[in-house]
């Protein structure tokens, strides 16, 4: 009887193991698949975040290149205009060139205000204010109503300060993009 009971117990355990093995393996397989799915989701999310960061960096780089070029162009045209004022050779075409550069500057600055980092915006704001003041002083000189400190030489010195300010602005942009500034 004891042997029969042991045999019956072994048979019951064997049948129970055979019947429960698919259920247990299915649960184990489900858990493994769930973990794989979660890992895949994490990888895809990390990849999406990285793609967004790269896209943002590209957008800022393009914006900074554009605003940098437009600022330099505006400064150059304004400086050329100052020389024409000094020589007494201002023409409507020369004034139009300065105005076009000024409008391009305003458009580029407006775009940069939506894209640039706060650190770069501080520099862009300062540069824009300095350029605007130099433009105003140049136009006052051209109209024959210069500021007390608005002579040709004093305004020309403003352009030297603008250049130094531009170098600082460029360094802040480069730092924002993760590029070594060399300063």
Secondary structure per residue as TSV (DSSP state, phi and psi in degrees):
chain	resnum	aa	ss	phi	psi
A	1	X	-	360.0	-39.2
A	2	X	H	-63.2	-41.3
A	3	X	H	-66.1	-36.5
A	4	X	H	-68.1	-38.9
A	5	X	H	-66.1	-39.3
A	6	X	H	-66.1	-43.0
A	7	X	H	-63.1	-43.7
A	8	X	H	-64.2	-41.8
A	9	X	H	-62.8	-43.3
A	10	X	H	-63.3	-39.7
A	11	X	H	-66.3	-41.5
A	12	X	H	-64.4	-45.4
A	13	X	H	-63.3	-40.9
A	14	X	H	-63.8	-46.2
A	15	X	H	-66.0	-42.6
A	16	X	H	-62.2	-40.8
A	17	X	H	-65.3	-41.2
A	18	X	H	-65.8	-41.6
A	19	X	H	-72.7	-34.6
A	20	X	H	-87.2	-16.1
A	21	X	H	-59.2	-45.5
A	22	X	H	-63.8	-37.4
A	23	X	H	-66.4	-46.6
A	24	X	H	-66.0	-41.3
A	25	X	H	-68.2	-34.4
A	26	X	H	-65.9	-41.1
A	27	X	H	-66.4	-41.8
A	28	X	H	-64.1	-43.5
A	29	X	H	-63.5	-40.4
A	30	X	H	-62.1	-42.1
A	31	X	H	-64.3	-43.3
A	32	X	H	-63.1	-44.4
A	33	X	H	-64.2	-38.1
A	34	X	H	-64.0	-42.9
A	35	X	H	-64.9	-40.7
A	36	X	H	-63.6	-41.8
A	37	X	H	-62.3	-45.0
A	38	X	H	-63.1	-41.7
A	39	X	H	-62.5	-42.7
A	40	X	H	-62.0	-41.2
A	41	X	H	-62.6	-42.8
A	42	X	H	-63.1	-41.8
A	43	X	H	-63.9	-45.0
A	44	X	H	-65.5	-39.2
A	45	X	H	-66.3	-42.6
A	46	X	H	-63.2	-39.6
A	47	X	H	-65.4	-41.2
A	48	X	H	-63.3	-43.8
A	49	X	H	-61.5	-43.4
A	50	X	H	-63.3	-42.5
A	51	X	H	-62.4	-38.5
A	52	X	H	-65.9	-40.2
A	53	X	H	-64.7	-42.7
A	54	X	H	-64.3	-42.7
A	55	X	H	-63.2	-41.9
A	56	X	H	-64.1	-43.0
A	57	X	H	-62.3	-43.5
A	58	X	H	-61.6	-42.3
A	59	X	H	-63.6	-44.1
A	60	X	H	-65.8	-41.8
A	61	X	H	-60.6	-46.8
A	62	X	H	-61.2	-42.0
A	63	X	H	-63.4	-45.8
A	64	X	H	-65.7	-37.9
A	65	X	H	-63.6	-43.8
A	66	X	H	-64.6	-50.4
A	67	X	H	-65.8	-36.4
A	68	X	H	-62.6	-46.7
A	69	X	H	-63.9	-43.2
A	70	X	H	-67.9	-40.0
A	71	X	H	-61.5	-45.2
A	72	X	H	-63.7	-42.6
A	73	X	H	-63.3	-44.2
A	74	X	H	-61.4	-46.7
A	75	X	H	-59.6	-44.1
A	76	X	H	-63.9	-46.2
A	77	X	H	-65.0	-38.0
A	78	X	H	-67.5	-39.1
A	79	X	H	-65.9	-42.5
A	80	X	H	-61.1	-40.6
A	81	X	H	-62.2	-41.1
A	82	X	H	-59.0	-41.7
A	83	X	H	-64.1	-39.0
A	84	X	H	-64.4	-38.7
A	85	X	H	-61.3	-46.1
A	86	X	H	-60.1	-39.7
A	87	X	H	-84.8	-8.0
A	88	X	T	72.4	32.5
A	89	X	-	-119.2	29.4
A	90	X	-	-69.8	133.1
A	91	X	-	-121.4	161.1
A	92	X	H	-58.8	-33.7
A	93	X	H	-65.2	-40.9
A	94	X	H	-64.5	-40.7
A	95	X	H	-64.2	-39.9
A	96	X	H	-63.1	-39.8
A	97	X	H	-60.8	-44.0
A	98	X	H	-64.5	-42.2
A	99	X	H	-65.6	-39.3
A	100	X	H	-63.5	-43.1
A	101	X	H	-64.1	-37.8
A	102	X	H	-65.0	-43.6
A	103	X	H	-66.4	-39.5
A	104	X	H	-62.3	-39.2
A	105	X	H	-61.6	-45.8
A	106	X	H	-61.4	-41.9
A	107	X	H	-65.2	-44.4
A	108	X	H	-66.4	-39.4
A	109	X	H	-65.0	-39.0
A	110	X	H	-61.9	-41.2
A	111	X	H	-64.9	-43.8
A	112	X	H	-62.4	-32.2
A	113	X	H	-62.7	-24.7
A	114	X	H	-89.9	-16.8
A	115	X	H	-117.6	-37.0
A	116	X	S	-66.2	153.7
A	117	X	-	-71.7	162.1
A	118	X	H	-57.7	-38.2
A	119	X	H	-64.2	-41.7
A	120	X	H	-70.2	-38.3
A	121	X	H	-60.0	-37.6
A	122	X	H	-59.4	-45.7
A	123	X	H	-67.0	-43.0
A	124	X	H	-63.2	-41.6
A	125	X	H	-60.9	-46.4
A	126	X	H	-62.7	-42.9
A	127	X	H	-66.1	-40.8
A	128	X	H	-64.1	-42.1
A	129	X	H	-64.5	-41.7
A	130	X	H	-66.1	-41.6
A	131	X	H	-64.3	-41.6
A	132	X	H	-62.5	-41.3
A	133	X	H	-67.0	-39.5
A	134	X	H	-66.4	-39.1
A	135	X	H	-61.1	-47.8
A	136	X	H	-60.0	-46.3
A	137	X	H	-64.8	-37.8
A	138	X	H	-66.1	-43.3
A	139	X	H	-67.3	-36.4
A	140	X	H	-63.5	-41.6
A	141	X	H	-63.1	-43.2
A	142	X	H	-64.2	-35.6
A	143	X	T	-80.4	-3.5
A	144	X	T	82.9	16.5
A	145	X	-	-128.8	61.7
A	146	X	-	-71.6	155.4
A	147	X	-	-63.8	160.6
A	148	X	T	-55.9	-32.9
A	149	X	T	-109.1	34.8
A	150	X	-	-111.0	36.6
A	151	X	-	-74.6	167.5
A	152	X	H	-55.3	-48.8
A	153	X	H	-64.2	-37.6
A	154	X	H	-70.5	-38.3
A	155	X	H	-70.4	-37.5
A	156	X	H	-60.5	-37.5
A	157	X	H	-65.2	-32.8
A	158	X	H	-58.7	-38.5
A	159	X	H	-65.7	-33.7
A	160	X	H	-65.7	-41.4
A	161	X	H	-66.7	-36.7
A	162	X	H	-61.2	-39.3
A	163	X	H	-62.7	-45.3
A	164	X	H	-63.7	-40.1
A	165	X	H	-64.7	-40.9
A	166	X	H	-60.1	-41.7
A	167	X	H	-60.7	-41.2
A	168	X	H	-64.5	-42.2
A	169	X	H	-61.8	-43.9
A	170	X	H	-61.3	-41.3
A	171	X	H	-63.4	-39.2
A	172	X	H	-66.3	-40.4
A	173	X	H	-62.3	-46.0
A	174	X	H	-62.4	-42.3
A	175	X	H	-62.5	-39.9
A	176	X	H	-63.0	-30.8
A	177	X	T	-87.8	-3.9
A	178	X	T	83.0	21.3
A	179	X	-	-101.7	136.9
A	180	X	-	-61.2	136.8
A	181	X	-	-88.7	-24.8
A	182	X	-	80.2	-3.7
A	183	X	-	-89.1	360.0
